[in-house]
Amino acid sequence: MYLPKVLRLIQIFFSFYRNKHFIFISSVSAARKKQGPYGQSKKLAEEIVQRYVAKGLNATIVSPSFVIGPGEIDSSRYLLAKSISKGRVTFTFPGGGGTVGIEDLVDGIVLAMKWGKSGERYILSNENVFLIDRFNLMAKILNKPKIKYIIPRFTYYLMYFLGVIVQKLVKNPPISTEIVRWYFNYRNFDNSKAKQELGWKPKTSLKESIRRTIEYYKSIKVL
């Protein structure tokens, strides 16, 4: 249902608001060589946007990395915070990559509306970190023991095979092939284009984004 909705939205915008600036929020997952369903859907949606750019639509694509910040509880971020707070997380994976605070993401989107070039993509990503570092920042803020064990990289294919099985049997699987790819790979994202062309200056550190997120969970009494 995602792609037809994107197409319909762009068609309406193109028909009635062609003189306005269309901002499509994609994901860095769309640029990966090996993609799961999420990355594929974003990539196909970007192709729709570019087709209409060729027809004259003024559209810019922004691609955030892993977004962290208050305001959402139905996500892997909340499940991770809850699991760490209960002492259930004793290991992590060898991967990692870009992160961006929600406030900085919003700033980037606003700047893209003002200065973004039509047909261009801007990566909105701040700190590149390993999962072990991100998990331990959360553990420290929650006053929980440091996580020390990292699943060996040679277990990748075993975990991938497990993901294939689980995603066929479970509607919302805790592990899938896409999750395995994400957790076992490190993706270092370059935000220089957004800084140079949009004037984007991320201000919120990963530690501060995690702290604000945990404070939010506590304020609504889900943590």
C-alpha positions in Angstrom: 0.0 0.0 0.0 2.9 2.3 0.6 4.0 2.9 -3.0 0.5 3.6 -4.4 0.0 6.2 -1.7 3.3 7.9 -2.5 2.4 7.9 -6.2 -1.1 9.4 -5.5 0.3 12.0 -3.2 2.9 13.1 -5.8 0.2 13.2 -8.5 -2.0 15.5 -6.4 0.9 17.7 -5.5 2.0 17.9 -9.2 -1.5 18.7 -10.3 -2.4 21.4 -7.8 0.8 22.6 -6.1 3.4 22.5 -8.8 4.8 25.8 -7.9 5.6 24.6 -4.4 8.6 22.6 -3.1 7.9 18.9 -2.5 10.1 17.3 0.2 10.2 13.5 0.2 11.5 11.9 3.4 13.3 8.7 2.4 15.9 6.7 4.3 19.6 5.9 4.0 18.4 2.3 3.6 17.3 3.2 0.0 21.0 3.6 -1.0 22.2 0.3 0.3 23.3 -2.4 -2.2 21.6 -5.2 -0.4 18.1 -4.1 0.7 15.3 -5.6 2.6 11.6 -4.7 2.1 11.9 -1.4 3.8 14.9 -0.2 1.8 13.4 -1.5 -1.4 10.1 0.4 -0.8 12.0 3.6 -0.2 14.2 3.2 -3.3 11.1 2.6 -5.5 9.4 5.6 -4.0 12.5 7.7 -4.8 12.3 6.5 -8.4 8.7 7.8 -8.5 9.8 11.2 -7.2 12.6 11.4 -9.8 10.1 10.5 -12.6 8.1 13.6 -11.6 11.2 15.7 -11.2 11.9 14.9 -14.9 8.3 16.2 -15.6 9.0 19.5 -13.9 8.2 18.8 -10.2 10.4 20.7 -7.8 11.2 17.9 -5.4 14.0 17.2 -2.9 14.8 14.0 -1.1 16.1 13.9 2.5 17.5 10.6 3.8 17.8 10.3 7.6 19.8 7.6 9.2 18.7 5.9 12.5 16.4 8.5 14.2 16.5 8.9 18.0 14.4 11.2 20.1 11.2 11.6 22.2 7.7 11.2 20.8 7.4 7.5 19.8 6.9 4.3 21.7 5.9 1.9 19.0 9.4 1.2 17.8 12.6 -0.8 18.3 14.0 2.1 20.2 11.4 1.8 23.0 11.7 -2.0 23.0 15.5 -1.7 23.4 15.2 0.9 26.2 12.6 -1.3 28.0 14.8 -4.4 27.7 17.9 -2.7 28.9 16.0 -1.2 31.9 14.9 -4.7 32.9 18.5 -6.1 32.5 17.5 -8.4 29.7 20.2 -7.2 27.2 23.5 -9.0 27.8 25.0 -8.8 24.3 24.9 -6.9 21.1 26.0 -7.2 17.5 29.1 -6.1 15.5 27.3 -3.6 13.3 26.6 0.1 13.6 26.2 3.3 11.6 24.7 6.7 11.5 22.3 8.2 14.0 20.5 11.5 14.0 18.5 13.3 16.7 14.8 14.1 15.9 15.4 17.8 16.4 18.3 17.9 14.0 16.3 15.9 11.5 13.4 18.4 11.6 16.0 21.3 11.2 17.3 19.5 8.1 13.9 19.1 6.6 13.1 22.8 7.0 16.5 23.7 5.5 15.8 21.4 2.6 12.5 23.2 2.0 14.5 26.5 1.8 17.7 25.5 0.0 17.3 22.0 -1.3 17.9 21.5 -5.0 15.4 19.7 -7.2 16.2 16.1 -7.8 19.0 16.0 -5.2 19.2 13.7 -2.1 20.6 15.0 1.2 21.8 12.6 3.9 20.8 13.7 7.4 23.0 11.8 9.7 25.1 13.0 12.6 27.2 10.5 14.7 28.4 7.2 13.3 28.7 4.7 16.1 28.9 1.0 16.8 25.8 -0.7 18.3 27.8 -1.6 21.4 28.5 2.1 22.0 24.9 3.1 21.4 23.6 0.3 23.7 26.0 1.2 26.4 25.1 4.9 26.3 21.5 3.8 27.0 22.6 1.4 29.7 24.6 4.2 31.4 21.8 6.6 31.4 19.5 3.9 32.8 22.1 3.0 35.5 22.4 -0.5 34.2 25.6 -2.6 33.9 27.7 -2.2 30.8 27.1 -4.6 28.0 30.3 -6.4 27.1 29.6 -9.3 24.8 29.4 -8.8 21.0 28.0 -11.7 18.8 30.8 -12.9 16.6 30.6 -11.8 13.0 31.0 -15.4 11.7 27.5 -16.2 13.0 26.0 -13.9 10.4 24.7 -16.7 8.1 23.3 -18.6 10.9 21.4 -15.6 12.1 20.3 -14.7 8.6 18.9 -18.3 8.1 17.0 -17.9 11.4 15.6 -14.6 10.2 14.3 -16.3 7.0 12.4 -18.9 9.1 11.1 -16.5 11.7 9.8 -13.9 9.3 7.8 -16.6 7.5 6.1 -17.7 10.7 5.6 -14.5 12.6 3.6 -11.4 11.6 5.9 -8.9 13.4 9.1 -10.9 13.8 11.7 -9.9 16.4 14.3 -11.0 13.9 14.3 -10.8 10.1 16.8 -10.9 7.3 16.7 -7.1 7.2 17.4 -6.7 10.9 20.3 -9.2 10.6 21.8 -7.2 7.8 21.4 -4.0 9.7 22.9 -5.4 13.0 25.9 -7.1 11.3 27.0 -4.3 9.0 28.6 -0.9 9.7 27.5 2.0 7.6 29.4 5.2 7.8 27.3 8.0 6.3 28.6 11.3 4.9 26.6 14.4 5.7 28.9 16.9 4.1 26.5 17.6 1.2 23.7 18.6 3.6 26.1 20.8 5.5 27.5 22.5 2.5 24.4 23.0 0.4 21.7 23.3 3.1 23.8 24.9 5.9 22.7 22.0 8.2 24.5 22.0 11.5 23.4 19.1 13.8 23.5 20.3 17.4 22.2 17.3 19.5 24.7 14.6 20.5 23.7 11.0 20.5 24.0 10.9 24.3 21.7 13.9 24.6 19.1 12.3 22.2 19.1 9.1 24.2 18.8 11.0 27.5 15.8 13.0 26.2 14.2 9.9 24.8 14.5 8.0 28.1 13.1 11.1 30.0 10.1 11.0 27.6 9.4 7.3 28.2 9.6 8.0 32.0 7.3 11.0 31.7 4.5 9.0 30.1 5.2 6.1 32.5 6.1 3.4 30.0 9.6 2.9 31.4 
